[in-house]
Amino acid sequence: MKIRSMLGVICAAYGMTCSTPALAAFYRCVGPGGATNTSNTAILDCKGELSVQQQPGAPWTLVESRTPEQIALYRECERKRAQVIKINEAKERAERALVAKYPDQTAHDKARSSALEGLRQGQQRSEKRLGELAAQRKPLDDEAAFYPGKPLPVKIKRDLDANDAAVEAQKAIRQNLLQEASDSNAKFDAELSSLQSLWSGKKVATTLPPACSNPR
């Protein structure tokens, strides 16, 4: 086997990029415990630091070599780092869109007021309906009073049950509207906090994870 081919085999075996001269006369492997093996043929099973020497007396050049475990860790680190970068980029796009939507606080206040007004009107309709149901309930209760300790006529019982169900539904609607108003206010508050920094040009610096260590 030619020396050039040997070096190619080493590169392929370690999944590495060889930045060493195309030809090598000697190979040296330094194991984890410091044991050194030198050979004029390719050392394909080197478990430590692999170097090549083009000719006797020339400097030893380290060949990038990584174990499968190191390669897997490096790739996972790179994947997570790319994920953080992607999240940061998405956040920056969202911030630009937010500023475009609300160029100043007047625009943001107007949007908040509009959103809350719709919910307020919904609450008013629900309160009105509850009042109507209460008015409908009174004559039903008056009729039911004529049957103390006795089973109610089917129609009266059916009407009372329907009224109860309608009241419970309206109470649920009212509660949902109150929660929506609270959530909407919280969303606008969070937006305003971010916008105040963006309007002033003070962006919160994003933190990138450190560069992944590419083991040699």
JOUR-V76672 format. One line per field, one symbol per residue. phi: phi as a letter, one per 40 degrees, with the letter a starting at -180 (. if undefined). psi: psi as a letter, one per 30 degrees, with the letter a starting at -180 (. if undefined). A space follows every 50 residues. Layout:
phi->???
psi->???
This chain:
phi->.ccdcdccccdccbfbbcbcdcbbcbbbbbcdcgcbbbacbdbcbcbbcb bbbcadgcccbcccabcdcccccccccccccccccccccccccccccccc cbcacccccccccccccccccccccccccccccccccdccccccccbcgb ccddcccccccccdcccccccccccccccccccccccccccccccccccc gcccccbcccdccccb
psi->kleeeeeeeeeeefhlkjgllekkelkkkjlegfkkkklglkjfgkgbjk llkelkflkkkkkkkkleeeeeeeeeeeeeeeeeeeeeeeeeeeeeeeee eiflfeeeeeeeeeeeeeeeeeeeeeeeeeeeeeefeefeeeefffhkgl kkkeeeeeeeeeeeeeeeeeeeeeeeeeeeeeeeeeeeeeeeeeeeeeef gjkkkkkkllkkjjk.
